[in-house]
Amino acid sequence: MTSLIRATVISGARELIDELGGNADELLLAHGIDPRAIDDFDRYVRYADAAAVLGHAALQLDVPDVGLRLGGRQGIGVLGPLGVILRNAETVGDAVSACCRFLGNIAPADTAELIPGSGSRSAVYSYSTILDSPFDRRQMVERSQALAMHVLRIMMGDGFTPRRVTFQHERLAAVDCYENVFGCQVVFGQDRNGIHLAPDDLRCAIDHRDAVAAELAEDYLSRLHPEIALAEHIRDVTRRLMMVGEIGLRQVARAVSIHERTLQRELAAEGTSFEEILDDLRRATAWELAATGMQAAQISRALGYAEQSSFTRACRRWFGHSPRDLLRQRRGQNPGREPARRA
């Protein structure tokens, strides 16, 4: 199943890309998106296509923070009825909880979680999304967190600043680009994409709320039941487990509470298997890590191989190169898009 999303997820992209010297309509059409659709909440696009527009623009225009810039200029209106709930919740904590509850109803590939703090510890709004391309995923993560920052300031005032912001990926642009958006320390290579809030922030009352509007919007979103392909979900779970060194069918099946044989059977019904998902994920991750300066042995361990010789064989199958040649070719390059798969 192809994950669809409201076209407004990249609302404002036409103006931004044109301002940066690109041809927005040409780029949108190249990814199968009607340029007129992206400002219409009732239109849908493939999530991967919307993300690819941002990734393509970032690479083509040599502006690595396209997603961050777009999220910073998008308004709460791009969230449709979810934005109505956020603007009219009783407290910021209620609003963030509602976002975590209903985000998947308008963006099935997205997941949000509120991790409460205790005492003086930060509460964390955590966000993740399912996308095959690491580079495109980073653009969408940065867009989403910049938009979340904008919404928090609508609720708490323009002077609001979180305790800190974290991203799972490495920094794409200059530090100033992030500090200008978030107004606080931004740390990369962390275990989650998070906006860290003081406990008092969640208790902050939202002024001029309309309780009736919030109730109507919540009723509307409650009636939506989006679906996402099991294979996409398993890929995301596998990617997360790989980050903590737990990779394998048994671990993934346990994480999603499905018996191993049942999981394989349901994946087969979608035309794939756990082994294919894992191999494709390892390939994408190897391509990405090869540009970071990591050694072959480190990449092999990060991919969950027990022996480096297994990584060597896989590398030749994926890219037609030994790990050493791949590292020489990729070192210092932009992570960018993955190469075409070898036959």
N, C-alpha and C positions, 0 to 999 in steps of 0.2 A: 504494500500500500504506500502511495506517495503522500507525504505529509503536506497538507495545505495550510495556509495561514492567511489572515486578512491582509489585503494588499497594502493597507496603511502601515505595515511594519517598516516599509522604506519610504513612507511619505516624506517629502522634502528632498529626496535624493536627486530629483531632476535639477532643482535649483543649485544644490551643492555641487554636483558634478560639473554643471555648466560654469559655475563660478570658478572652479578649480582648473578650467581650461579644457574640459572633456566635452564629448558629445553625448549627453545623457540619453536622449531618445534612441540613438543608434546603439548604445550599450544595453539599454533595457530590452530593445527588440532582439538583440543578439542572444539574450537569455530567455526569449519567449514571453516577455512581459509587455503588455500594452501600456505605454507611458501614461495614458489617461486613467488607468486603473488604480494607480498607487495612492490616490487621494480619496478613494471611495471605500468606506468601511464595509460595504456590502459586496465587494469584489474579492476574489481569492486568487492567490498565486502559489506556485510550488515553493515551499520554504527554501529548498536548496537553490532555486533560481534567484530568489530575493537575496540570499546570502552571497551568491556568486557575483551579483551586480556590485556589491560593496567590495568583495575581494578583487574583482577585475579592475574596478576603478582605483583601488589602492595601489595595485601594481602598475597599471597603465600610466597613472598620473604621478607616480612616485610620492604618494601622500599616504603613509602607512596608517594614519589615524582617521581614515574616512569614517569608519563606524562610530568612533568617539565623537567626531564632529557632528555627524548626523543626529545621534542621540541627544546631544547637547542643544540642538535647535528644534527638536520635535516637541510638540506640546502634549499635554495630557489627553487631548482629543483623539490622538491616534489609537488610544486604548478603548475607544467606544464606551459601551456600558460599564466596563471595568473602571474606566476613568471616572465615571459618575459615582461609583461606589467609593473609590478612593477619596474623591473630593468631598464626599458627604458622610463619611464615617464619623463616629463619635470621637475617637481618639486615633492618634497615629498608629498605635499598636493594633487597633481594630482594622485600620486600613491595610497595614502590611499583612495581617492574617488573611484578610479577604483576597489580597493579591495572590498569596500563596495558594489559596483555595481555588480561585477562579482563573488564574493565568492560563492553565492548560485548556480551558474551555474556548479561548480565542487563539491560542498558540499551542497546539497539541504536542509539539516537540520540546516545549519549554517547561522547566520545573523550577519552582521557587520554594524556599523553606525559611521559616523564622526560627532561629536558634536562640532561645531566651538566655539572658545572662543572670547571674545571681550576685547579690551584693553590688559591688562596684564593677563587676565584669561586664564587658560589652555584650549586647544582644547583636546578632548577626543576621542580616538579610542576605541569604545565599541564593545564587541563580546558576542554572546550568541549562544547556541546550544540546540537542542531538543533531549533529551535522557530520558528514563524512570528511569533508575537507578541513584540516586543522586551521588553515589560514582564514578561510571564510568563517569558520566557527568563532575565531578570535574577533573578527570584525563585528559579528552579531552580539557577542558577549559584551564588547565595549559599548556598542550602541545601546544595549538594554540597560547596562549599569549607568550610563550617562543619562538616559531617560529617567531611570529610577531616582537619580540624584535631583533631577529637575522636579519630579513629582514631590519628593520629600520637602523641597524648598517651597513649593506651593502650599503644602500643609503646615510648615513650621516657620516660614518666613525666609526672605532672601539671605539672611545672615546665618542660616543653619550650616553647620559643618560637622561631618561625622568624625568619629575618633580616628579612623583610618579606613582605607579601601584596599582590598586584596584581589589579585587575579591569579588564576592557575597558570596562565601562559607567561612567557617572557615579554619584556617591554617591547612594544612595536615602534614607539615614537619617543621624542625627547621628554624628559621628566616634566618639564614645564607644561606640556600639553595636557598631562593628567592632573597636575596640581591646579591648573586654571579651571578645570571642570569640577573637581571634587573639593578643592580648597584645603586638602589635608595630605598627610603622608600616604603614598600609594606604593604598595609592595607587590612584587611579582614572584612567580614560581611558588605560590602557596597552595595549600590543599583545597581551597575553595575560592570562587568568585564572590566576594562578600563586601557589604557595606556595614561597617561596625558602628553601632549606635550606643549611646549612653542609655542606661535603663530609664532615666527620666524622659528621654525622647519619646518612648513608646506611650507614656502617660500624657503626653501633650494633647490638649483638646483642640479639635479642628473648628475654627470659627466659621460662622455663616453657613452651617450645614443645612441640607434639606433632607430630612429623614425619609420623607415619602419618595423622593427621587431615588435615594439609595435602595429602598425596599423594592421599588419597581425594577431597577437595574439588576438587583440580586435575583429576583424572581425570573427575569429573562435569561440570565446566564445559567441559572440552575436547570433550565430546560434544555440546554445544549449538552450533547453527549459526544464529544469528539473522540475519534479512535486513532490509534497510531500502530503501525505495523510492529509485530512482536520482534522481527529481526532488527528494526531500528532501536527498539528498547534494549535488546540483548547486546547490541553493539555498544551502546552507551554504558551499560553496566560493566561490560568487559573492559572498556577503556578505563573506567574508574578503578576497577580491581587491579588492572595492570599497573596503575600508578603506585599502588601499595604492595606490589609483588605477589598478589594472589590471583593467579591466572590459570584457568582450567575449567572444563565443563562442570565438574562437581561444585566448584566454588560459585560459578555463575548461577547454576541451577538452584543452589541453596539461597543465594542472594535474592532471587525472584520467586522463591517458594514454589518451584515447579520440579517434578521428578525429572531426572536426566533423560530418561527414555521419552517422556511426554514432551519435553522441550525439543528434543531432536525431531520428533514426529511433527510437531507444530511448525518448526522451522522448515522442515521438508515440504510442508504444505504451502509455504511461501516461496519455495524454490531455492532454498539455501540450506546451510548446515552451520553448526557452531564452528567447525573446523574452517569453513570458508570465511566466516565472519572474523575469526581470530587471525587468519592469514592476511586478510585484507587490512585489518587494523594494524597488524605488525608492519606490514609494508608501508602504510601511510606514516606510521610513527618513525620507522627507520629513515624514511626520506626526510622527515622533519628534523630529527635529531642529528642527522649527518651534517646539517648546516650549522650546528651549534659549537663545533669544536670538540665534541665528546670523542673518546677513543672507541674503537670497534668493540673492545671487551665490555666497556660500559654500556654501549648500546645493546649488545647481546643480552646483558643482564636485565636491562630495562624492558626488553621485549619478552622476558621470561624464559629464555633458552637455558637449558641446563649445561649445554656445551657450546662453545663458540663455533665449532665446526658446523653445527646445525644452522646457525646464523649465516655462515659463509655460503652454504648451499642455498639457503633461501634468498640471500642477496643476489646470487648469480641468476636464480630463477626469476626474481622480480625485475631486476634492472640490467642484467647482462654484464654485471661488474662484480669484482671481488669487493669486500668491505673496504679494503685499503684504497682501491681506485674510486669507489663511491665517495669516500671521505675527501679524497683529493679534489674530486670534481665539485663537491657541494660546499666545502668549507668556506665560510664567509658569505655565501649566497643568501638572498632572502628566502625564508622557508617556502613561500610561494605555493604554486600548485604542484600537484603530484604529476609525474610523467605518465605517458600512456602505458597501460599495462602490456607486458610482453605476452605474445601468443604462447 
